[in-house]
Amino acid sequence: GNYTPNKFDQTWFWGVLYTTPMIWGAFCFTGLMKFNFGWLITVLFAIALSCANVYGYWQCSKDQKAKFSQMMQQGAEYGAGAALRHTPSLIGKMSTFASRFGGGGQTGASNQPQENTFV
């Protein structure tokens, strides 16, 4: 008949379904970084099966395609907004780091010219 799923259950179901391949992807990346190639075959199979599971449920869902697109759009908007909010402080930290270790402007109390000795 007309079954209407619980919103909480639906959110958890699709959240876990989308998160599982990402977790396996992180395991794959970790295995590559640690040169643990013995586990990569297992992890690659898990990624393939998880992605097949996502694809199968996604194809069967009538409204999930629109929700997924909306979720990706909101994530992109949030990521862009966060990047814009944090860029000035990040640039300030990078310039402070560069001036300490790479030259550039002086940040200390001393305004005397520095002597550079090249050997």
C-alpha positions as CSV (number, residue, x, y, z in Angstrom):
1,G,0.0,0.0,0.0
2,N,1.0,3.5,0.8
3,Y,3.9,3.1,3.2
4,T,5.4,6.3,4.4
5,P,8.8,5.7,6.1
6,N,9.7,7.4,9.3
7,K,11.9,10.5,8.6
8,F,14.5,9.4,11.2
9,D,14.8,5.9,9.8
10,Q,15.1,7.2,6.3
11,T,17.8,9.7,7.2
12,W,19.8,7.1,9.0
13,F,19.4,4.5,6.2
14,W,20.6,6.9,3.4
15,G,23.3,8.4,5.6
16,V,24.8,5.1,6.4
17,L,24.4,3.9,2.9
18,Y,26.3,6.9,1.5
19,T,28.9,6.9,4.3
20,T,30.0,3.2,4.0
21,P,31.8,3.5,0.6
22,M,33.6,6.7,1.9
23,I,34.8,4.8,5.0
24,W,36.1,1.9,2.8
25,G,37.7,4.6,0.6
26,A,39.5,5.9,3.7
27,F,40.7,2.4,4.5
28,C,41.9,2.0,0.9
29,F,43.9,5.3,1.2
30,T,45.3,4.2,4.5
31,G,46.4,0.9,3.0
32,L,48.1,2.6,0.1
33,M,49.9,5.0,2.4
34,K,51.1,2.2,4.7
35,F,52.0,0.0,1.7
36,N,49.7,-2.7,3.1
37,F,48.8,-4.2,-0.2
38,G,47.6,-7.5,1.3
39,W,44.5,-5.8,2.6
40,L,43.8,-3.8,-0.5
41,I,42.1,-6.7,-2.3
42,T,39.6,-7.0,0.6
43,V,39.1,-3.2,0.8
44,L,38.6,-2.9,-3.0
45,F,35.9,-5.6,-3.0
46,A,34.2,-3.9,-0.1
47,I,34.2,-0.6,-2.0
48,A,32.8,-2.3,-5.1
49,L,30.0,-4.0,-3.1
50,S,29.2,-0.9,-1.1
51,C,29.0,1.2,-4.3
52,A,26.8,-1.5,-6.0
53,N,24.6,-1.3,-2.9
54,V,24.3,2.5,-3.1
55,Y,23.6,2.3,-6.8
56,G,20.9,-0.3,-6.5
57,Y,19.0,1.5,-3.7
58,W,19.5,4.8,-5.5
59,Q,18.0,3.4,-8.7
60,C,15.0,2.0,-6.8
61,S,14.3,5.2,-4.9
62,K,11.9,7.6,-6.6
63,D,12.8,10.8,-4.8
64,Q,16.4,10.0,-3.7
65,K,18.0,11.4,-6.9
66,A,16.5,14.9,-6.2
67,K,17.5,14.7,-2.5
68,F,21.0,13.6,-3.3
69,S,21.4,16.5,-5.8
70,Q,20.1,18.9,-3.1
71,M,22.4,17.5,-0.5
72,M,25.4,17.9,-2.8
73,Q,24.4,21.5,-3.6
74,Q,24.0,22.4,0.1
75,G,27.4,20.7,0.8
76,A,29.1,22.7,-1.9
77,E,27.5,26.0,-0.7
78,Y,28.5,25.2,2.9
79,G,32.1,24.3,1.9
80,A,32.4,27.5,-0.2
81,G,31.1,29.6,2.6
82,A,33.4,28.0,5.2
83,A,36.4,28.6,2.8
84,L,35.5,32.2,2.4
85,R,35.1,32.7,6.2
86,H,38.4,31.1,7.1
87,T,40.5,32.4,4.2
88,P,41.6,35.7,5.8
89,S,42.8,34.0,9.0
90,L,44.5,31.3,7.0
91,I,46.3,33.8,4.8
92,G,47.4,35.7,8.0
93,K,48.7,32.5,9.5
94,M,50.6,31.6,6.4
95,S,52.2,35.0,6.0
96,T,53.2,34.9,9.7
97,F,54.8,31.5,9.1
98,A,56.5,32.6,5.9
99,S,57.9,35.7,7.6
100,R,59.3,33.7,10.4
101,F,61.0,31.0,8.4
102,G,61.2,32.2,4.8
103,G,62.0,35.9,5.1
104,G,59.5,38.5,4.0
105,G,58.3,41.1,6.4
106,Q,59.5,41.4,9.9
107,T,57.1,40.5,12.7
108,G,59.4,40.9,15.7
109,A,60.0,44.0,17.8
110,S,63.4,44.6,16.1
111,N,63.3,47.0,13.2
112,Q,67.0,46.8,12.5
113,P,68.1,45.6,9.1
114,Q,69.1,42.0,9.0
115,E,72.5,40.9,7.8
116,N,72.4,38.0,5.4
117,T,75.6,35.9,5.2
118,F,75.9,33.6,2.3
119,V,78.5,30.9,2.5
